[in-house]
Amino acid sequence: MAISYKKLWKLLIDKDMMKKDLRAMTGVSTTTMSRLSKDENVSTEILSKICSALSCDVGDIMEFVPDKKEEQ
């Protein structure tokens, strides 16, 4: 299973926010934002900070998706 943060980016659009706004609210590094943009793993601590800042649940910002190999 792979991770997708598409829900996070949609939520930011819905809240009329940019990635830099989220960085300012949470204090996460540019490296972490890059990892999120690439749908790479980040720590639960980071996910918790994001959820607290956006007043949402972890399921509102990420989801597990089948690997492309599993789809075939």
LOPA-641280 format. One line per field, with one value per atom (N, C-alpha, C, CB): residue number from 1; residue in three letters; chain; x negated, y, z negated. Coordinates in nm, 4 decimals. Glycine has a CB too. Layout:
! residues N
i [NUM:...] $
aa [ALA:...] $
ch [A:...] $
u [X:...] $
v [Y:...] $
w [Z:...] $
END
This chain:
! residues 72
i [1:1:1:1:2:2:2:2:3:3:3:3:4:4:4:4:5:5:5:5:6:6:6:6:7:7:7:7:8:8:8:8:9:9:9:9:10:10:10:10:11:11:11:11:12:12:12:12:13:13:13:13:14:14:14:14:15:15:15:15:16:16:16:16:17:17:17:17:18:18:18:18:19:19:19:19:20:20:20:20:21:21:21:21:22:22:22:22:23:23:23:23:24:24:24:24:25:25:25:25:26:26:26:26:27:27:27:27:28:28:28:28:29:29:29:29:30:30:30:30:31:31:31:31:32:32:32:32:33:33:33:33:34:34:34:34:35:35:35:35:36:36:36:36:37:37:37:37:38:38:38:38:39:39:39:39:40:40:40:40:41:41:41:41:42:42:42:42:43:43:43:43:44:44:44:44:45:45:45:45:46:46:46:46:47:47:47:47:48:48:48:48:49:49:49:49:50:50:50:50:51:51:51:51:52:52:52:52:53:53:53:53:54:54:54:54:55:55:55:55:56:56:56:56:57:57:57:57:58:58:58:58:59:59:59:59:60:60:60:60:61:61:61:61:62:62:62:62:63:63:63:63:64:64:64:64:65:65:65:65:66:66:66:66:67:67:67:67:68:68:68:68:69:69:69:69:70:70:70:70:71:71:71:71:72:72:72:72] $
aa [MET:MET:MET:MET:ALA:ALA:ALA:ALA:ILE:ILE:ILE:ILE:SER:SER:SER:SER:TYR:TYR:TYR:TYR:LYS:LYS:LYS:LYS:LYS:LYS:LYS:LYS:LEU:LEU:LEU:LEU:TRP:TRP:TRP:TRP:LYS:LYS:LYS:LYS:LEU:LEU:LEU:LEU:LEU:LEU:LEU:LEU:ILE:ILE:ILE:ILE:ASP:ASP:ASP:ASP:LYS:LYS:LYS:LYS:ASP:ASP:ASP:ASP:MET:MET:MET:MET:MET:MET:MET:MET:LYS:LYS:LYS:LYS:LYS:LYS:LYS:LYS:ASP:ASP:ASP:ASP:LEU:LEU:LEU:LEU:ARG:ARG:ARG:ARG:ALA:ALA:ALA:ALA:MET:MET:MET:MET:THR:THR:THR:THR:GLY:GLY:GLY:GLY:VAL:VAL:VAL:VAL:SER:SER:SER:SER:THR:THR:THR:THR:THR:THR:THR:THR:THR:THR:THR:THR:MET:MET:MET:MET:SER:SER:SER:SER:ARG:ARG:ARG:ARG:LEU:LEU:LEU:LEU:SER:SER:SER:SER:LYS:LYS:LYS:LYS:ASP:ASP:ASP:ASP:GLU:GLU:GLU:GLU:ASN:ASN:ASN:ASN:VAL:VAL:VAL:VAL:SER:SER:SER:SER:THR:THR:THR:THR:GLU:GLU:GLU:GLU:ILE:ILE:ILE:ILE:LEU:LEU:LEU:LEU:SER:SER:SER:SER:LYS:LYS:LYS:LYS:ILE:ILE:ILE:ILE:CYS:CYS:CYS:CYS:SER:SER:SER:SER:ALA:ALA:ALA:ALA:LEU:LEU:LEU:LEU:SER:SER:SER:SER:CYS:CYS:CYS:CYS:ASP:ASP:ASP:ASP:VAL:VAL:VAL:VAL:GLY:GLY:GLY:GLY:ASP:ASP:ASP:ASP:ILE:ILE:ILE:ILE:MET:MET:MET:MET:GLU:GLU:GLU:GLU:PHE:PHE:PHE:PHE:VAL:VAL:VAL:VAL:PRO:PRO:PRO:PRO:ASP:ASP:ASP:ASP:LYS:LYS:LYS:LYS:LYS:LYS:LYS:LYS:GLU:GLU:GLU:GLU:GLU:GLU:GLU:GLU:GLN:GLN:GLN:GLN] $
ch [A:A:A:A:A:A:A:A:A:A:A:A:A:A:A:A:A:A:A:A:A:A:A:A:A:A:A:A:A:A:A:A:A:A:A:A:A:A:A:A:A:A:A:A:A:A:A:A:A:A:A:A:A:A:A:A:A:A:A:A:A:A:A:A:A:A:A:A:A:A:A:A:A:A:A:A:A:A:A:A:A:A:A:A:A:A:A:A:A:A:A:A:A:A:A:A:A:A:A:A:A:A:A:A:A:A:A:A:A:A:A:A:A:A:A:A:A:A:A:A:A:A:A:A:A:A:A:A:A:A:A:A:A:A:A:A:A:A:A:A:A:A:A:A:A:A:A:A:A:A:A:A:A:A:A:A:A:A:A:A:A:A:A:A:A:A:A:A:A:A:A:A:A:A:A:A:A:A:A:A:A:A:A:A:A:A:A:A:A:A:A:A:A:A:A:A:A:A:A:A:A:A:A:A:A:A:A:A:A:A:A:A:A:A:A:A:A:A:A:A:A:A:A:A:A:A:A:A:A:A:A:A:A:A:A:A:A:A:A:A:A:A:A:A:A:A:A:A:A:A:A:A:A:A:A:A:A:A:A:A:A:A:A:A:A:A:A:A:A:A:A:A:A:A:A:A:A:A:A:A:A:A:A:A:A:A:A:A] $
u [-0.0838:0.0000:-0.0883:0.0954:-0.0452:-0.1150:-0.0305:-0.1429:-0.0931:-0.0255:-0.0008:-0.1095:0.1154:0.1471:0.1905:0.2580:0.1338:0.1709:0.2560:0.0454:0.3210:0.4066:0.5151:0.4706:0.5658:0.6697:0.6172:0.7199:0.4906:0.4300:0.4275:0.2876:0.3829:0.3731:0.5115:0.3011:0.6118:0.7482:0.8003:0.8423:0.7698:0.8130:0.7500:0.7769:0.6236:0.5584:0.6271:0.4085:0.6625:0.7332:0.8679:0.7526:0.9408:1.0719:1.0622:1.1362:0.9499:0.9303:0.8576:0.8519:0.8359:0.7672:0.6303:0.8525:0.5559:0.4228:0.3197:0.4172:0.1965:0.0848:-0.0035:0.0030:-0.0916:-0.1825:-0.2661:-0.2747:-0.3067:-0.3882:-0.3082:-0.4410:-0.1757:-0.0909:-0.0878:0.0521:-0.0773:-0.0773:-0.2110:-0.0483:-0.3200:-0.4531:-0.4621:-0.5629:-0.4107:-0.4162:-0.3328:-0.3678:-0.2187:-0.1294:-0.1842:0.0066:-0.2556:-0.2988:-0.4455:-0.2716:-0.5257:-0.6692:-0.7427:-0.6925:-0.6782:-0.7475:-0.8469:-0.6462:-0.9486:-1.0565:-1.0165:-1.1832:-1.0957:-1.0731:-1.0973:-1.1654:-1.1883:-1.2150:-1.0911:-1.3343:-1.0260:-0.9044:-0.7938:-0.8572:-0.7800:-0.6791:-0.7089:-0.6744:-0.8351:-0.8750:-0.8368:-1.0260:-0.8597:-0.8230:-0.6726:-0.8694:-0.5953:-0.4500:-0.4088:-0.3825:-0.4731:-0.4418:-0.4702:-0.5215:-0.5687:-0.6072:-0.5358:-0.7582:-0.4376:-0.3632:-0.4558:-0.2808:-0.5565:-0.6492:-0.6063:-0.7958:-0.6591:-0.6246:-0.6759:-0.6812:-0.5940:-0.6352:-0.5916:-0.5738:-0.6453:-0.6158:-0.4732:-0.7161:-0.4243:-0.2909:-0.2908:-0.2456:-0.4051:-0.4155:-0.3853:-0.5564:-0.4375:-0.4124:-0.2645:-0.5000:-0.2087:-0.0662:0.0200:-0.0265:-0.0197:0.0534:0.0487:-0.0036:-0.0681:-0.0814:0.0083:-0.2278:0.0102:0.0921:0.2405:0.0638:0.2813:0.4216:0.4627:0.4460:0.3761:0.4058:0.4209:0.2955:0.3308:0.3333:0.4574:0.2079:0.5017:0.6154:0.7474:0.5891:0.7420:0.8607:0.9302:0.9597:0.8531:0.9098:0.8531:0.8799:0.8979:0.8521:0.7507:0.9712:0.6688:0.5650:0.6272:0.4806:0.7463:0.8140:0.8583:0.9326:0.8588:0.8968:0.7789:0.9518:0.6573:0.5404:0.4616:0.4496:0.4893:0.4144:0.5004:0.2875:0.4563:0.5232:0.4232:0.6448:0.4538:0.3723:0.4329:0.3641:0.3483:0.3933:0.3139:0.3757:0.3750:0.3027:0.1800:0.3958:0.0751:-0.0433:-0.0063:-0.1600:-0.0749:-0.0456:-0.0679:-0.1321:-0.1630:-0.1893:-0.0708:-0.3152:-0.0033:0.1099:0.2315:0.1450:0.2435:0.3572:0.3584:0.3579:0.2429:0.2342:0.2744:0.0960] $
v [-0.1188:0.0000:0.1252:-0.0002:0.2215:0.3499:0.4556:0.3918:0.5667:0.6771:0.7890:0.7287:0.8502:0.9657:1.0809:0.9314:1.1978:1.3177:1.4127:1.3902:1.3604:1.4442:1.5131:1.3601:1.4428:1.5022:1.6269:1.3988:1.6244:1.7399:1.8597:1.7067:1.8379:1.9488:2.0037:1.9028:1.9147:1.9613:2.0424:1.8416:1.9965:2.0683:2.2072:1.9887:2.2176:2.3488:2.4403:2.3342:2.3872:2.4662:2.5116:2.3846:2.4191:2.4523:2.5612:2.3279:2.5619:2.6623:2.7863:2.6017:2.7914:2.9034:2.9276:3.0305:2.8172:2.8228:2.7721:2.7406:2.8143:2.7651:2.6779:2.8833:2.6020:2.5155:2.5971:2.4371:2.7162:2.7983:2.8402:2.9230:2.8572:2.8889:2.7716:2.9242:2.6515:2.5315:2.5173:2.4059:2.5431:2.5378:2.6351:2.5692:2.7558:2.8570:2.8156:2.9921:2.7541:2.7126:2.5946:2.6764:2.5060:2.3818:2.3801:2.2670:2.4622:2.4616:2.3467:2.4570:2.2776:2.1676:2.2236:2.0730:2.1471:2.1927:2.1838:2.1098:2.2495:2.2409:2.0977:2.3400:2.0279:1.8886:1.8029:1.8341:1.8250:1.7500:1.7823:1.7816:1.9084:1.9472:1.8801:2.1011:1.8691:1.8022:1.6548:1.8176:1.5918:1.4503:1.4322:1.3974:1.5233:1.5165:1.5325:1.6245:1.6248:1.6492:1.5272:1.7681:1.4475:1.3279:1.2022:1.3079:1.2195:1.1075:1.0082:1.0354:1.0620:0.9775:0.9743:1.0293:0.8779:0.8634:0.9810:0.7328:1.0249:1.1218:1.0675:1.2643:1.1211:1.0688:1.1032:1.1234:1.0254:1.0534:1.1861:0.9390:1.2263:1.3554:1.4692:1.3732:1.4589:1.5596:1.5595:1.5324:1.4407:1.4307:1.4901:1.2841:1.4679:1.5230:1.6759:1.4685:1.7327:1.8792:1.9369:1.9194:1.8713:1.9187:1.9116:1.8356:1.7988:1.7827:1.8858:1.6413:1.9135:2.0144:2.1522:2.0170:2.1850:2.3163:2.3350:2.3360:2.2263:2.2356:2.1925:2.1513:2.1547:2.1066:1.9943:2.2225:1.8913:1.7790:1.6478:1.7933:1.5385:1.4055:1.3582:1.3068:1.2619:1.2128:1.1586:1.1026:1.1010:1.0505:1.1610:0.9690:1.2842:1.3984:1.4500:1.5116:1.4059:1.4580:1.3519:1.5264:1.2245:1.1186:0.9957:1.0833:0.9101:0.7821:0.6810:0.7956:0.5551:0.4479:0.4087:0.3248:0.3941:0.3541:0.2306:0.4708:0.1443:0.0239:0.0616:-0.0683:-0.0157:0.0021:-0.0276:-0.0890:0.0364:0.0136:-0.1326:0.1046:-0.1987:-0.3396:-0.4261:-0.3859:-0.3877:-0.4656:-0.4518:-0.4229:-0.3415:-0.3173:-0.4099:-0.1738:-0.4572:-0.5377:-0.6793:-0.5344] $
w [0.0000:0.0000:0.0000:-0.1223:0.0737:0.0799:0.0083:0.2283:-0.0230:-0.0910:0.0094:-0.2121:-0.0009:0.0817:-0.0091:0.1856:0.0161:-0.0600:0.0238:-0.1097:0.1285:0.2130:0.1310:0.3240:0.0307:-0.0547:-0.1267:-0.1580:-0.1664:-0.2326:-0.1388:-0.2804:-0.0170:0.0789:0.1135:0.2073:0.1228:0.1492:0.0308:0.1779:-0.0904:-0.2101:-0.2152:-0.3367:-0.1796:-0.1764:-0.0752:-0.1421:0.0405:0.1415:0.0864:0.2719:0.0234:-0.0334:-0.1396:-0.0934:-0.2137:-0.3190:-0.2668:-0.4353:-0.1353:-0.0709:-0.1341:-0.0799:-0.1502:-0.2099:-0.1106:-0.3402:-0.1321:-0.0522:-0.1411:0.0097:-0.0768:-0.1531:-0.2512:-0.0580:-0.2113:-0.3019:-0.4249:-0.2288:-0.4104:-0.5251:-0.6229:-0.4789:-0.5683:-0.6519:-0.7238:-0.5669:-0.6527:-0.7153:-0.8318:-0.6121:-0.8129:-0.9185:-1.0393:-0.8653:-1.0140:-1.1231:-1.2031:-1.0671:-1.1346:-1.1989:-1.2380:-1.1084:-1.1707:-1.1979:-1.1324:-1.3445:-1.0366:-0.9692:-0.8680:-0.8994:-0.8407:-0.7520:-0.6045:-0.7763:-0.5224:-0.3778:-0.3297:-0.3017:-0.3939:-0.3589:-0.3830:-0.4399:-0.4947:-0.5264:-0.4260:-0.6700:-0.3906:-0.2915:-0.1581:-0.2747:-0.1250:-0.0019:-0.0066:0.0215:-0.1205:-0.1370:-0.1220:-0.2745:-0.1779:-0.1640:-0.0177:-0.2503:0.0514:0.1929:0.2794:0.2448:0.2370:0.3123:0.2614:0.3046:0.1729:0.1127:0.0442:0.2190:-0.0261:-0.1015:-0.2480:-0.0881:-0.3209:-0.4623:-0.5445:-0.5174:-0.6390:-0.7396:-0.8751:-0.7120:-0.9813:-1.1144:-1.1580:-1.2158:-1.2509:-1.3062:-1.3816:-1.4001:-1.4332:-1.5004:-1.4018:-1.5624:-1.2817:-1.1776:-1.1404:-1.0519:-1.1204:-1.0859:-1.1961:-1.0610:-1.3201:-1.4336:-1.4339:-1.5645:-1.4060:-1.3994:-1.2909:-1.3734:-1.1749:-1.0632:-1.0994:-0.9359:-1.1579:-1.1965:-1.3014:-1.2499:-1.3958:-1.4981:-1.4354:-1.6052:-1.3443:-1.2805:-1.1932:-1.1967:-1.1286:-1.0371:-1.1011:-0.9149:-1.2284:-1.3014:-1.2252:-1.3258:-1.1960:-1.1208:-1.1745:-0.9687:-1.1173:-1.1529:-1.0492:-1.1631:-1.0852:-0.9937:-0.8641:-1.0623:-0.8724:-0.7538:-0.6589:-0.7944:-0.7077:-0.6239:-0.5404:-0.7112:-0.5729:-0.5015:-0.4263:-0.5977:-0.4523:-0.3844:-0.3671:-0.4620:-0.2774:-0.2594:-0.2056:-0.1640:-0.2266:-0.1706:-0.0365:-0.2676:0.0632:0.1964:0.2387:0.3002:0.3187:0.3628:0.4457:0.4450:0.4294:0.5138:0.6574:0.4674:0.7509:0.8923:0.9308:0.9796:0.8669:0.8947:0.8546:0.8217:0.7436:0.6937:0.7832:0.5527:0.8582:0.9435:1.0649:0.9878:1.1062:1.2284:1.2056:1.2841] $
END
